[in-house]
Amino acid sequence: MRAVVFSRYGDESVLELTEQPVPAAADGEILVRVRAAGVNPVDWKFREGAVGTDRPFPLGMGWDVAGTVVTTTTADGPAAGDEVFGMLPLPYGGAYQEYAVLPASAVAPKPVSLSFAQAAAVPLAALTAWQSLDTAQVTAGQRVLVHAGAGGVGHFAVQLAKYLGAHVSATASPRNLDFLRRLGVDEPVDRTSDSLHAIEPVDVVIDTVGGRTQRESWPLLRPGGMLVTLPEPIDEAYRVPGTTGRRVIVAPDGQALHHIGKLIDTGVVHVEVQDILPLEKAAEAQLISKTGQVRGKLVLGL
């Protein structure tokens, strides 16, 4: 099978399109013929060595897959021929290839309204948003601020927060403010301006950026509010007394994906795909991802 791997840490030039043996599914796993693979920032961070693994080189790439089940080792999971989407467990990549092995519990039926490419854009980003909002226990009437609301995780987080009944503010570049409005964001905020500090204090901040963004978010919280961060640990030196912080590291969850899929098929959640590139352009896709200027998601088509 064709597979993108790398044999040393480095920039996108270390990625190689190779021929590899088709993996075999162990107990509790399924083998999927991959039709599309999602591209996420964690992909290039893994390639650069920022995400640790105990496996030897060469290492596979990617965690989001959508495709068709080829074989299964479990009687209570998807059957051969079923169309599914799901996320491989971190930190073991293996989505940028023609066949992938996943735990049966990590996949869900592909939403019928989505193409394989659109479905591959969902798992890691949507689950990250879902688990972040769950960690913060977001409820109707709360005020939620999502940083980088037009990005992969962000565009799911704003829609899921609205589904939960929250009042949602979100930051984005000027070109994406109308996009946020179309997603239902109540207060789109130009991240290049000072208008963020004009919003009312919020109950929850979803920080998808880290660094300065995390540091400057603490004063935006109400007493008792929570900051959920994704890219890095909580910096306690900047935390405002009376607030709490949590870091979320996404985990596969087929049950949650099943629920998210229903929200997609009923039109509650929109999936934004900026571009679909062939597997041969995996390096280009990661280079684009690293710019931080992607609206929604990038996908590799197989």
Secondary structure per residue as TSV (DSSP state, phi and psi in degrees):
chain	resnum	aa	ss	phi	psi
A	1	M	-	360.0	153.3
A	2	R	E	-76.8	136.8
A	3	A	E	-151.0	138.1
A	4	V	E	-91.2	123.9
A	5	V	E	-134.8	172.1
A	6	F	E	-142.6	147.2
A	7	S	S	-113.0	3.1
A	8	R	S	-160.2	154.8
A	9	Y	-	-74.2	147.2
A	10	G	-	165.3	-162.5
A	11	D	S	-77.6	-173.1
A	12	E	G	-63.0	-16.6
A	13	S	G	-69.1	-14.7
A	14	V	G	-79.2	-11.4
A	15	L	E	-71.9	137.0
A	16	E	E	-129.5	136.4
A	17	L	E	-90.5	114.0
A	18	T	E	-126.9	172.4
A	19	E	E	-101.6	126.0
A	20	Q	-	-129.8	155.9
A	21	P	-	-66.9	148.7
A	22	V	-	-67.9	129.3
A	23	P	-	-70.4	159.3
A	24	A	-	-109.7	140.6
A	25	A	-	-80.5	131.8
A	26	A	-	-90.8	-177.1
A	27	D	T	-56.3	132.1
A	28	G	T	82.6	5.0
A	29	E	E	-115.3	166.7
A	30	I	E	-130.1	151.7
A	31	L	E	-102.8	127.0
A	32	V	E	-116.6	133.1
A	33	R	E	-80.1	108.8
A	34	V	E	-75.4	126.0
A	35	R	E	-101.4	-23.3
A	36	A	E	-160.4	149.4
A	37	A	E	-129.6	132.7
A	38	G	E	-77.2	153.7
A	39	V	E	-114.5	127.3
A	40	N	-	-130.0	157.1
A	41	P	H	-56.0	-30.9
A	42	V	H	-62.8	-23.1
A	43	D	H	-62.6	-53.6
A	44	W	H	-72.9	-26.2
A	45	K	H	-66.7	-38.9
A	46	F	H	-63.4	-43.9
A	47	R	H	-62.8	-32.5
A	48	E	H	-83.7	-8.4
A	49	G	T	97.4	8.4
A	50	A	-	-81.3	-15.2
A	51	V	S	-114.7	117.4
A	52	G	-	-76.9	155.2
A	53	T	-	-150.9	152.5
A	54	D	S	-99.5	8.6
A	55	R	S	-91.9	149.1
A	56	P	-	-81.3	159.5
A	57	F	S	-66.8	153.2
A	58	P	S	-75.5	149.6
A	59	L	E	-109.9	142.7
A	60	G	E	-77.5	169.2
A	61	M	-	-125.3	145.9
A	62	G	-	88.6	154.6
A	63	W	-	-129.3	-16.0
A	64	D	E	-98.1	128.0
A	65	V	E	-134.6	151.6
A	66	A	E	-138.9	133.4
A	67	G	E	-179.2	-157.0
A	68	T	E	-118.6	134.1
A	69	V	E	-67.3	129.2
A	70	V	E	-97.2	-52.1
A	71	T	E	-139.0	156.1
A	72	T	E	-139.8	150.4
A	73	T	S	-111.9	8.6
A	74	T	-	-129.5	143.5
A	75	A	S	-84.5	-19.9
A	76	D	S	-106.1	15.7
A	77	G	S	-111.2	-162.7
A	78	P	-	-65.7	153.5
A	79	A	-	-101.8	162.4
A	80	A	T	-55.7	133.9
A	81	G	T	96.8	-16.4
A	82	D	-	-69.7	142.5
A	83	E	E	-91.4	124.6
A	84	V	E	-134.4	165.6
A	85	F	E	-140.0	151.2
A	86	G	E	-175.9	-179.6
A	87	M	E	-124.5	129.9
A	88	L	-	-70.1	150.8
A	89	P	-	-67.0	136.1
A	90	L	T	-71.3	146.3
A	91	P	T	-102.4	29.0
A	92	Y	-	-98.1	93.1
A	93	G	-	-70.9	160.0
A	94	G	-	167.1	37.4
A	95	A	-	-102.8	-25.7
A	96	Y	S	-80.4	59.1
A	97	Q	B	-160.4	164.2
A	98	E	S	-73.5	-23.4
A	99	Y	E	-135.4	139.1
A	100	A	E	-136.6	148.0
A	101	V	E	-107.0	130.6
A	102	L	E	-135.1	154.2
A	103	P	E	-60.8	138.4
A	104	A	G	-58.6	-30.2
A	105	S	G	-73.8	-8.3
A	106	A	G	-94.2	-4.6
A	107	V	E	-116.2	164.7
A	108	A	E	-143.2	163.5
A	109	P	E	-58.8	135.8
A	110	K	-	-61.5	132.2
A	111	P	-	-55.3	132.6
A	112	V	T	-67.3	-23.7
A	113	S	T	-81.9	-6.6
A	114	L	S	-108.6	146.4
A	115	S	-	-73.5	169.4
A	116	F	H	-60.4	-39.4
A	117	A	H	-63.4	-43.6
A	118	Q	H	-65.3	-41.1
A	119	A	H	-64.0	-35.9
A	120	A	H	-67.8	-17.0
A	121	A	T	-79.3	-9.0
A	122	V	S	-91.3	-52.4
A	123	P	H	-53.5	-63.8
A	124	L	H	-62.4	-45.5
A	125	A	H	-68.5	-46.0
A	126	A	H	-68.2	-38.6
A	127	L	H	-66.0	-36.9
A	128	T	H	-61.4	-45.3
A	129	A	H	-62.6	-46.4
A	130	W	H	-58.9	-49.0
A	131	Q	H	-71.0	-29.5
A	132	S	H	-67.7	-45.5
A	133	L	H	-67.2	-34.9
A	134	D	H	-67.8	-40.8
A	135	T	H	-59.3	-40.0
A	136	A	T	-81.5	-6.2
A	137	Q	T	52.2	50.7
A	138	V	-	-65.3	132.9
A	139	T	-	-130.3	167.6
A	140	A	T	-57.6	138.4
A	141	G	T	91.9	-14.1
A	142	Q	-	-75.4	160.4
A	143	R	E	-105.1	125.8
A	144	V	E	-123.3	133.8
A	145	L	E	-112.1	126.0
A	146	V	E	-114.2	121.3
A	147	H	T	-82.6	142.2
A	148	A	T	57.4	54.5
A	149	G	T	-67.7	-14.1
A	150	A	T	-94.5	-3.6
A	151	G	S	-81.3	-172.2
A	152	G	H	-59.8	-61.4
A	153	V	H	-67.1	-42.6
A	154	G	H	-59.9	-42.8
A	155	H	H	-72.2	-23.0
A	156	F	H	-78.6	-39.2
A	157	A	H	-61.9	-42.0
A	158	V	H	-66.0	-38.7
A	159	Q	H	-72.4	-39.2
A	160	L	H	-69.5	-35.6
A	161	A	H	-64.7	-39.6
A	162	K	H	-64.6	-40.5
A	163	Y	H	-59.3	-34.7
A	164	L	T	-79.0	-5.8
A	165	G	T	94.8	13.5
A	166	A	-	-81.5	157.4
A	167	H	E	-87.5	121.6
A	168	V	E	-114.5	126.9
A	169	S	E	-109.2	150.6
A	170	A	E	-153.0	142.5
A	171	T	E	-94.2	151.0
A	172	A	E	-166.8	167.6
A	173	S	-	-69.7	159.8
A	174	P	G	-53.7	-35.8
A	175	R	G	-69.3	-16.6
A	176	N	G	-105.4	4.5
A	177	L	H	-66.1	-40.2
A	178	D	H	-65.5	-35.8
A	179	F	H	-60.2	-43.3
A	180	L	H	-61.1	-40.4
A	181	R	H	-61.7	-40.3
A	182	R	H	-65.8	-27.4
A	183	L	T	-79.9	-6.4
A	184	G	T	98.6	8.2
A	185	V	-	-63.2	131.4
A	186	D	S	-74.7	-39.4
A	187	E	E	-133.0	89.0
A	188	P	E	-70.5	136.2
A	189	V	E	-122.9	125.7
A	190	D	E	-69.5	114.3
A	191	R	T	-69.9	-14.1
A	192	T	T	-88.8	-2.3
A	193	S	S	-111.8	-178.1
A	194	D	S	-97.3	10.7
A	195	S	G	-70.5	-14.8
A	196	L	G	-58.0	-36.7
A	197	H	G	-77.7	-2.7
A	198	A	G	-92.0	-10.7
A	199	I	S	-75.5	156.6
A	200	E	-	-65.5	151.7
A	201	P	-	-54.9	145.5
A	202	V	E	-112.9	160.7
A	203	D	E	-84.5	-30.8
A	204	V	E	-141.4	136.5
A	205	V	E	-115.8	129.1
A	206	I	E	-104.1	107.9
A	207	D	E	-99.0	106.6
A	208	T	S	-98.8	5.2
A	209	V	S	-111.4	-49.2
A	210	G	-	84.0	-175.6
A	211	G	T	61.6	-129.6
A	212	R	H	-58.7	-36.3
A	213	T	H	-60.8	-44.1
A	214	Q	H	-62.8	-46.2
A	215	R	H	-60.3	-39.7
A	216	E	H	-83.7	-4.7
A	217	S	H	-86.7	-24.9
A	218	W	G	-56.9	-44.7
A	219	P	G	-67.9	-10.7
A	220	L	G	-83.5	-9.5
A	221	L	E	-86.0	143.9
A	222	R	E	-71.5	159.6
A	223	P	E	-55.4	131.6
A	224	G	E	88.2	-2.8
A	225	G	E	-75.0	167.5
A	226	M	E	-130.2	136.5
A	227	L	E	-104.5	123.6
A	228	V	E	-106.7	120.8
A	229	T	E	-113.9	148.8
A	230	L	S	-110.4	-46.8
A	231	P	S	-77.9	-20.1
A	232	E	S	-156.2	164.7
A	233	P	-	-64.8	164.3
A	234	I	-	-67.0	132.5
A	235	D	-	-92.9	97.3
A	236	E	T	-64.0	-20.0
A	237	A	T	-65.2	-23.6
A	238	Y	T	-107.7	-7.0
A	239	R	-	-63.7	134.4
A	240	V	-	-82.6	133.1
A	241	P	T	-53.6	140.4
A	242	G	T	90.8	-2.2
A	243	T	-	-117.2	164.6
A	244	T	E	-127.7	160.0
A	245	G	E	-135.4	145.2
A	246	R	E	-138.5	143.3
A	247	R	E	-103.1	135.0
A	248	V	-	-111.7	127.0
A	249	I	-	-114.8	117.9
A	250	V	-	-63.0	147.4
A	251	A	-	-131.3	147.9
A	252	P	-	-58.5	145.3
A	253	D	-	-160.3	93.8
A	254	G	H	-64.4	-33.4
A	255	Q	H	-64.5	-44.7
A	256	A	H	-64.9	-39.5
A	257	L	H	-61.6	-36.4
A	258	H	H	-60.7	-43.4
A	259	H	H	-65.4	-45.6
A	260	I	H	-61.0	-40.4
A	261	G	H	-58.7	-39.9
A	262	K	H	-65.0	-39.0
A	263	L	H	-64.0	-34.9
A	264	I	H	-68.5	-46.1
A	265	D	H	-68.6	-23.9
A	266	T	T	-92.1	1.7
A	267	G	T	85.5	5.6
A	268	V	S	-73.0	-36.2
A	269	V	S	-119.8	129.6
A	270	H	-	-100.5	140.0
A	271	V	-	-106.6	120.1
A	272	E	-	-101.8	121.2
A	273	V	E	-116.4	115.9
A	274	Q	E	-72.9	-40.5
A	275	D	E	-161.0	152.4
A	276	I	E	-119.0	119.0
A	277	L	E	-113.1	152.6
A	278	P	E	-70.3	160.4
A	279	L	G	-55.6	-33.6
A	280	E	G	-62.7	-17.6
A	281	K	G	-107.3	31.5
A	282	A	H	-59.7	-39.7
A	283	A	H	-63.7	-41.9
A	284	E	H	-63.7	-40.3
A	285	A	H	-62.0	-42.5
A	286	Q	H	-68.3	-35.1
A	287	L	H	-63.5	-42.1
A	288	I	H	-64.7	-43.2
A	289	S	H	-58.5	-39.0
A	290	K	H	-68.2	-18.8
A	291	T	T	-67.0	-22.1
A	292	G	T	73.6	15.7
A	293	Q	-	-110.3	17.9
A	294	V	-	-82.4	130.4
A	295	R	S	-89.9	115.6
A	296	G	S	74.2	-124.4
A	297	K	E	-131.2	157.7
A	298	L	E	-104.3	148.3
A	299	V	E	-136.9	145.0
A	300	L	E	-101.6	126.4
A	301	G	E	-94.6	134.9
A	302	L	-	-114.1	360.0
